[in-house]
Amino acid sequence: MATLEMVFYTVATGVQFSVTWKDEEEYRRAKAFLAELGGAPVGRARTDALEFYYFETEEQCRALFQFQRELRGGPGR
């Protein structure tokens, strides 16, 4: 796998950010979580570009942050 980074845009806030997963297992689990959340990569400008996800609501963004905390065993679990 070339990169473990994903780019996100939340239309509700106009904020774009990226997440770099620590390993391929985290990346795989994140993709599965995002599929459950209703998100699929919007597309890539080039085959070597990062995966880009588009969130329509802040709730989707918060769900991703909660997933990260749970995945890494952080506070808020």
N, C-alpha and C positions, 0 to 999 in steps of 0.2 A: 504494500500500500504506500502510495507516494506521500500522502500527508494525512495527519489526524486532525485537521482543522476544518471547521464548518463555519459558514457565515450566516447570520440571521438578520432579518429586518422585521421590525414590529411597526405596522402601519398606524396603530392607535397612538403611538408616541413619536413616530418618525425616527426611532433609534436603530442604528445598525451596529452589530457587534459580532465578534467571533469567539468561538470556543475551541480550544485545542485539547483533545482528549489524551490521556497519559499513555495509552497503548491501544492496540487493535481491538482488544476485548471491550474496553470502554467505548470505543468508536462503534463497534457492532451493536452493543447494548443501546447506545444513544440512537442509532438508526432505527432499531426496533421500537424504542420508546416514541420517537417522532412519528413513526408509522401509526402507532396506536393513538397518538394525539391528533391524528388527521393530517399530519404534515408529510409532504413528499418534497424532495428537492425540486425547486422551481426550474432549475436548469443550470447549464454551464455555458459560458461564452466560448470556452475552448475545452478540449478534453482534459487538459492539465489544470484547469481552473478549480477552485474550491467549490464544494457543494454549497448551494445557497438555498436557505429556507425562508419563507415568507409567513409571518404570523399576522393574523388579522386582529387578534385581541391581546390585551395585556395579560389575560389569564393564561394564554398559551405560553407566553414568555415566563411568567411566574412558575408554571408547571415545569418548564425546562430547568429553571434554577433549583427548584425543589428536587427534581430528579438528580441533578448534580450533587446536591448535599447528601442525599440518600446513598448515591453511588459511592461517594468518597467518605461516608461515615461522619459527616460534619454536623454542626449544630442545626437544629430544626428538624431533626430526624424523628 
